[in-house]
Structure formats: C-alpha cells, structure tokens
C-alpha cells in the first residue's frame, strides 16, 4: 500500500468503515432534502434562529458533501473525518432537543428511546475519527501543524 509522506496507511477495515459511513451520510443528506424532511424537522431545536425547514435543507447539503468527501477525498481523509466529527457534535443539540421536547421521529416515540439515541452520537464521532485516522490530528502537540492527512 502506498501512502503520501506523513500519511497513515489505511487498513481495509477502516476503508470499509469510511465508505459505509460516507454512504450513510449521503443517504441521510438525501433524506433531509426529500423523503424524511419532516422527520428531520423534529430534531431542529426551537431556539435556532433559522426556520426548521431551512436548517434541515442546509444540513442535508452538508451531509451529502461530507459523505462524498468521506468516500472520495482519500488524500485528506483525516481532515474530513475531523470535520465530520465536528458536524456530529454540532448537530447533537438537535438530538437533545428531540428528547427534551418529546418529539417523535424516526421511530423514536418514547422519551426512553429518544434518551438512548443520545448515546449513539459518540459512536458516530468515534467512527468518523477511527475510520479516517482523524483522531491523530487531535492529539496534543498537533495544533498549529500542517494538516497533511
């Protein structure tokens, strides 16, 4: 396996994880723009200054872009993984709002189910960082260095 200077080799398991997560992001993004648009609106916190529909559409476009980047931007996969992890952190308040405001969506029709969903977000964050080796960019001493992954 050939890699660029300073790049961490990607295992076949990581590659599969990266592509599966990228495909899932594209699918979710398309859902934001079409068949699951109303469901995603249930996750938009009421305190956001933008209309729920605009928020859902914008996040759908971002999800598609991140999904495509996860699959095809292999030369920058670590940076893409960090960006996806940051995105997962940024949308977490939507999951919390869905739970606190008792909003049904995606089969989460009880407070217990909505609460348990909150624990899946760290899994997505870890998945994005692991599948891309993005976690290496977050190590102490990496701040201010050139991102080469």
Number of C-alpha atoms within 10 A of each C-alpha: 5 8 10 10 8 9 16 16 13 17 12 10 9 17 16 13 18 27 19 16 21 25 18 15 22 24 15 22 25 18 19 25 19 12 11 16 19 16 17 24 21 22 23 22 20 14 7 10 8 12 11 19 16 11 17 25 20 14 19 24 17 17 24 23 15 24 26 16 20 31 19 14 14 16 13 17 25 28 24 24 29 23 18 27 21 15 16 18 15 10 15 16 15 20 21 18 18 26 24 13 14 15 18 17 17 10 9 17 13 14 16 10 13 23 16 13 15 17 11 10 17 14 12 16 20 15 20 29 26 18 25 28 24 25 18 16 20 13 9 7 8 11 10 6 8 8 13 15 21
